[in-house]
Amino acid sequence: MKAVVLERKGEISLRDIDVEDVLSPDDVRIKPVAVGICGSDVHYYREGNIGDFVVRDPMILGHEASGVVTEVGSRVRHLKVGDRVCMEPGIPNFKSTETLEGMYNLDPEVVFWATPPVHGCLRESVVHPGSLTFKLPDNVTFHEGALVEPVAIGMHSANKAQISSGDTALVMGAGTIGIVTALAAGSSGCSKVFIADIKKEKLDFVRRHYQGKITPIDLKSQSIRDVMKGEDVDAVDILFEASGSARAYEGMTEYLKPGGTVVLIGMPSGPVPIDVVALQAKEISIRTIFRYVNIYPRVINLISSGKLDVKPLVTKTYSSRQGVEAFEYAATLPDSEIKIMIDVDF
């Protein structure tokens, strides 16, 4: 089948590739319609690896996807041919201890699309477990369906924060994950959400599309404390660290109320400074997240209800026939872009 293939570090092609996809009774076959480009896809393209995951053989890219069901396994009851769906890209061992305890995202045997050596979904068709395939309501577009995957990270973070109605939050980092985390916090009950970064164009995007819902803070010209005080907020209940920058850890406790919560989302490249005494003095709780678990239906429902507006996040679109061009552009992504979407038209 035709696919967008990462041949090796720095080389992508659009070509036919043999993929063995056998439909089991619990699977569905899907024709992908929209696939988002994720930072991990770009990282594999530019660097050839992420940690111990190394691109050694040609690999189909893409894991943020929506599509149409074209075939249904005999034991699948909740889907039928023609259904519009989105797919959760990580397939666990359904009998593992982690899965049985409700933490399948932590199963060490998870097979995740576009993580070497596993092929992704930027191709003509994919076979996927029915239990990880979710029907989209009629008012949710394919682009919105593909965005469920990154938004799931933000929503899982909001769940970990155990938000109470009226809480306030600060998000460090206004990249895609930072923005969807801010949106998830707002839709989960936060009354005020701030987002801080040094990249003016990211903050301008937030100001332009989410005025009144998220308050941007330009760290080059503004003080977090001053902006919060201007909104009558002395300190926040929750701080989401979504930048992955070691500098974000410096003094983070000063923005938190006593008994507040820090949720760590971004993945730093090395050790970070943490003032344990400052955390103890306020009894700050630290929580971490890894991907997401049991969250897709909630995200889909919030998008469908209009309480979670993700449409503005798609800032540039390519066809799959422009797949090479799309990744070349994504590799030098301007700060003005948030999410690049590929419309699959093989």
C-alpha positions as CSV (number, residue, x, y, z in Angstrom):
1,M,0.0,0.0,0.0
2,K,1.0,3.6,-0.4
3,A,2.5,5.3,2.7
4,V,4.6,8.1,4.0
5,V,7.8,6.3,5.0
6,L,10.8,7.4,7.0
7,E,13.6,5.6,5.3
8,R,16.3,6.6,7.6
9,K,17.4,9.7,9.5
10,G,16.7,12.8,7.4
11,E,15.0,10.9,4.5
12,I,11.3,10.5,3.9
13,S,9.6,9.1,0.8
14,L,6.1,8.6,-0.5
15,R,6.0,5.0,-1.9
16,D,4.4,1.6,-1.9
17,I,5.3,-0.6,1.1
18,D,4.4,-4.1,2.1
19,V,2.5,-4.3,5.4
20,E,1.0,-7.4,6.8
21,D,-2.3,-6.4,8.4
22,V,-4.4,-9.4,9.4
23,L,-7.9,-8.7,10.7
24,S,-8.7,-10.7,13.9
25,P,-12.2,-11.1,15.3
26,D,-11.6,-8.2,17.7
27,D,-10.2,-5.8,15.1
28,V,-11.4,-3.3,12.6
29,R,-9.9,-2.1,9.3
30,I,-9.8,1.6,8.9
31,K,-9.1,4.0,6.0
32,P,-7.2,6.9,7.6
33,V,-8.6,10.3,6.6
34,A,-6.7,12.8,8.7
35,V,-3.3,12.4,10.4
36,G,-1.6,15.1,12.5
37,I,2.2,15.5,12.6
38,C,3.5,15.1,16.1
39,G,6.8,16.4,17.5
40,S,7.9,12.8,17.9
41,D,7.4,12.1,14.2
42,V,9.6,15.1,13.4
43,H,12.2,14.1,16.0
44,Y,12.6,10.6,14.4
45,Y,12.9,12.4,11.0
46,R,15.6,14.8,12.2
47,E,17.5,12.7,14.8
48,G,16.7,9.1,13.8
49,N,15.9,8.1,17.4
50,I,14.2,9.1,20.6
51,G,16.3,7.6,23.5
52,D,16.6,3.9,23.0
53,F,14.0,3.9,20.2
54,V,16.1,3.9,17.0
55,V,15.0,3.9,13.4
56,R,16.9,0.9,12.0
57,D,14.4,0.0,9.1
58,P,12.0,2.0,7.0
59,M,9.0,3.0,9.2
60,I,5.6,4.5,8.3
61,L,5.0,7.7,10.2
62,G,1.9,9.1,12.0
63,H,-0.1,8.2,15.1
64,E,-2.6,11.0,15.5
65,A,-5.4,9.8,13.3
66,S,-9.1,9.6,12.4
67,G,-10.7,7.7,9.5
68,V,-13.5,5.5,8.3
69,V,-14.2,1.9,9.2
70,T,-14.0,-0.4,6.1
71,E,-14.2,-3.8,7.7
72,V,-15.3,-5.1,11.1
73,G,-14.1,-8.3,13.0
74,S,-16.7,-10.8,14.0
75,R,-16.6,-10.0,17.7
76,V,-16.7,-6.2,17.3
77,R,-20.2,-4.9,18.2
78,H,-19.9,-1.2,18.7
79,L,-18.7,-0.3,15.2
80,K,-19.9,-0.9,11.7
81,V,-18.6,-0.2,8.2
82,G,-18.8,3.4,7.3
83,D,-18.4,4.7,10.9
84,R,-16.2,7.8,11.3
85,V,-13.7,7.0,14.0
86,C,-10.5,8.1,15.8
87,M,-8.0,5.6,17.0
88,E,-5.9,5.4,20.2
89,P,-2.4,4.5,18.9
90,G,-0.9,2.5,21.8
91,I,-1.9,-1.2,21.9
92,P,-1.1,-2.8,25.3
93,N,-0.9,-6.5,26.2
94,F,-4.5,-6.8,27.3
95,K,-3.6,-9.4,29.9
96,S,-0.7,-7.5,31.5
97,T,-0.8,-6.5,35.2
98,E,-0.7,-2.9,34.2
99,T,-3.7,-3.2,31.9
100,L,-5.7,-5.3,34.3
101,E,-5.1,-2.6,37.0
102,G,-6.3,0.1,34.7
103,M,-2.9,1.6,33.8
104,Y,-2.5,0.2,30.3
105,N,-0.5,3.3,29.3
106,L,2.3,2.0,31.6
107,D,2.4,-1.5,30.2
108,P,6.0,-2.1,29.1
109,E,4.8,-4.2,26.2
110,V,2.7,-1.4,24.6
111,V,3.0,-1.3,20.8
112,F,2.7,2.3,19.7
113,W,2.2,3.5,16.2
114,A,5.3,5.1,14.6
115,T,7.6,4.1,17.4
116,P,10.4,1.9,16.0
117,P,10.0,-0.8,14.8
118,V,6.2,-0.3,14.7
119,H,4.6,1.2,11.5
120,G,2.4,4.3,11.9
121,C,-0.9,5.1,10.2
122,L,0.1,7.5,7.3
123,R,-1.0,4.8,4.8
124,E,-4.0,3.6,2.8
125,S,-5.4,1.4,5.6
126,V,-4.7,0.1,9.1
127,V,-5.9,-2.7,11.2
128,H,-6.6,-1.8,14.8
129,P,-8.3,-3.2,18.0
130,G,-11.9,-2.3,18.1
131,S,-11.6,-1.6,21.8
132,L,-9.2,1.3,20.9
133,T,-11.3,2.7,18.1
134,F,-13.9,5.3,19.0
135,K,-16.9,6.5,16.9
136,L,-17.0,10.2,16.2
137,P,-20.3,12.1,16.7
138,D,-21.6,13.6,13.5
139,N,-20.6,17.2,14.5
140,V,-17.0,16.3,15.1
141,T,-14.8,16.7,12.0
142,F,-12.0,14.3,10.9
143,H,-9.4,17.0,11.9
144,E,-10.9,17.3,15.4
145,G,-10.9,13.5,15.6
146,A,-7.2,13.4,14.8
147,L,-6.6,16.0,17.5
148,V,-8.2,13.8,20.2
149,E,-4.8,12.1,20.6
150,P,-2.7,15.2,21.6
151,V,-5.7,16.6,23.6
152,A,-5.8,13.3,25.5
153,I,-2.5,14.2,27.0
154,G,-3.8,17.5,28.3
155,M,-7.0,15.9,29.6
156,H,-5.1,13.1,31.4
157,S,-3.0,15.8,33.0
158,A,-6.1,17.6,34.1
159,N,-7.4,14.4,35.6
160,K,-4.2,13.8,37.5
161,A,-4.5,17.3,38.9
162,Q,-7.9,16.4,40.4
163,I,-9.3,19.8,39.5
164,S,-12.1,21.2,41.7
165,S,-14.6,23.7,40.2
166,G,-13.2,27.2,40.5
167,D,-9.5,26.2,40.8
168,T,-6.9,28.3,39.1
169,A,-4.0,27.0,37.0
170,L,-0.7,28.0,35.4
171,V,0.7,26.2,32.4
172,M,4.5,26.5,31.7
173,G,5.0,26.1,28.0
174,A,2.8,27.2,25.1
175,G,3.6,24.5,22.6
176,T,0.8,22.3,21.3
177,I,0.7,20.2,24.5
178,G,0.8,23.3,26.8
179,I,-2.1,24.8,24.9
180,V,-4.3,21.6,24.9
181,T,-3.5,21.2,28.6
182,A,-4.7,24.8,29.3
183,L,-7.9,24.0,27.3
184,A,-8.4,20.8,29.2
185,A,-7.9,22.6,32.6
186,G,-10.6,25.1,31.6
187,S,-13.1,22.5,30.4
188,S,-12.5,20.5,33.6
189,G,-13.5,23.3,35.9
190,C,-10.7,25.8,36.3
191,S,-12.0,29.4,36.6
192,K,-8.7,31.0,35.4
193,V,-5.9,29.5,33.4
194,F,-2.6,31.2,32.6
195,I,0.0,30.1,30.1
196,A,3.6,31.3,30.1
197,D,6.3,31.0,27.4
198,I,9.1,33.0,25.8
199,K,7.7,32.5,22.3
200,K,5.6,35.6,21.3
201,E,3.9,34.0,18.3
202,K,2.6,31.1,20.4
203,L,1.3,33.5,23.0
204,D,-0.2,35.7,20.2
205,F,-2.0,32.6,18.9
206,V,-3.5,31.9,22.4
207,R,-4.5,35.6,22.7
208,R,-6.1,35.6,19.2
209,H,-8.1,32.3,19.6
210,Y,-8.7,31.8,23.3
211,Q,-9.1,35.4,24.6
212,G,-11.0,35.3,27.9
213,K,-10.4,31.5,28.3
214,I,-6.6,31.5,28.7
215,T,-4.4,34.4,29.8
216,P,-1.0,34.4,28.0
217,I,2.2,35.6,29.8
218,D,5.3,36.6,27.8
219,L,8.2,35.7,30.0
220,K,10.5,38.0,28.0
221,S,8.5,41.1,29.0
222,Q,6.1,40.2,31.8
223,S,6.3,38.8,35.3
224,I,4.1,35.8,36.1
225,R,3.3,37.2,39.5
226,D,2.3,40.6,38.1
227,V,0.0,39.2,35.4
228,M,-1.6,36.9,38.0
229,K,-2.1,39.8,40.4
230,G,-3.7,41.8,37.5
231,E,-6.3,39.0,37.4
232,D,-6.7,39.1,41.2
233,V,-4.9,35.8,41.6
234,D,-2.1,35.7,44.3
235,A,-1.2,32.1,43.6
236,V,-2.6,29.1,41.7
237,D,-4.0,25.8,42.8
238,I,-2.3,23.8,40.0
239,L,0.9,24.3,38.0
240,F,1.3,22.2,34.8
241,E,4.9,21.9,33.6
242,A,4.6,21.4,29.8
243,S,7.8,22.9,28.5
244,G,10.4,20.3,29.3
245,S,12.8,23.1,30.2
246,A,14.9,22.8,33.3
247,R,14.5,26.5,33.9
248,A,10.7,26.0,34.4
249,Y,11.5,24.3,37.7
250,E,13.3,27.2,39.2
251,G,11.1,28.9,41.8
252,M,7.9,27.2,40.6
253,T,6.6,26.9,44.2
254,E,6.3,30.7,44.6
255,Y,3.3,30.6,42.1
256,L,1.5,27.9,44.0
257,K,-0.9,28.0,47.0
258,P,-0.1,26.0,50.1
259,G,-1.4,22.5,49.4
260,G,-1.2,23.1,45.6
261,T,-0.3,20.5,42.9
262,V,2.4,20.3,40.3
263,V,1.7,18.1,37.3
264,L,4.9,17.2,35.3
265,I,4.1,16.7,31.5
266,G,7.2,17.9,29.6
267,M,10.2,15.5,29.4
268,P,13.5,17.3,30.2
269,S,16.6,16.1,28.5
270,G,18.4,15.7,31.8
271,P,18.3,16.4,35.6
272,V,16.3,19.4,36.8
273,P,16.6,21.6,39.9
274,I,13.9,20.9,42.5
275,D,13.8,22.8,45.8
276,V,12.5,20.1,48.1
277,V,12.3,22.3,51.1
278,A,10.2,24.8,49.3
279,L,7.8,22.0,48.2
280,Q,7.7,20.7,51.8
281,A,7.0,24.1,53.3
282,K,3.8,24.4,51.3
283,E,3.0,20.6,51.2
284,I,3.0,20.7,47.4
285,S,1.9,17.5,45.7
286,I,3.9,16.3,42.6
287,R,2.1,14.2,40.0
288,T,3.4,12.9,36.7
289,I,1.8,11.6,33.5
290,F,2.8,9.3,30.7
291,R,0.6,9.6,27.6
292,Y,-3.0,8.9,28.8
293,V,-5.4,6.2,29.9
294,N,-9.2,5.7,29.5
295,I,-9.6,9.3,28.3
296,Y,-10.7,9.3,24.6
297,P,-14.5,9.2,25.2
298,R,-14.3,12.1,27.6
299,V,-12.3,14.2,25.1
300,I,-14.6,13.3,22.2
301,N,-17.7,14.3,24.3
302,L,-16.1,17.6,25.3
303,I,-15.3,18.4,21.7
304,S,-18.7,17.5,20.5
305,S,-20.4,19.6,23.2
306,G,-18.4,22.7,22.2
307,K,-16.8,23.0,25.6
308,L,-13.4,22.1,24.1
309,D,-12.7,24.1,21.0
310,V,-9.8,22.5,19.1
311,K,-10.5,23.8,15.6
312,P,-8.1,26.7,15.7
313,L,-5.2,24.3,16.5
314,V,-4.9,23.2,12.9
315,T,-2.8,26.0,11.4
316,K,-1.6,24.3,8.2
317,T,-2.9,21.4,6.0
318,Y,-1.2,19.2,3.4
319,S,-2.4,16.3,1.4
320,S,-0.7,12.9,1.8
321,R,0.7,13.3,-1.7
322,Q,2.6,16.2,-0.2
323,G,3.8,14.1,2.7
324,V,7.5,14.7,2.1
325,E,7.0,18.4,1.8
326,A,4.8,18.4,5.0
327,F,7.6,16.8,7.1
328,E,10.3,19.0,5.6
329,Y,8.2,22.0,6.7
330,A,7.5,20.6,10.1
331,A,11.2,20.0,10.7
332,T,11.7,23.8,10.6
333,L,8.4,24.6,12.2
334,P,7.8,28.4,12.7
335,D,6.5,29.5,16.0
336,S,3.3,30.6,14.3
337,E,2.3,27.0,13.5
338,I,0.6,24.8,16.1
339,K,-0.6,21.6,14.4
340,I,0.1,20.5,10.9
341,M,-2.6,18.1,9.5
342,I,-2.3,15.7,6.6
343,D,-5.4,14.9,4.7
344,V,-4.9,11.3,3.4
345,D,-5.8,11.1,-0.3
346,F,-3.7,8.2,-1.6
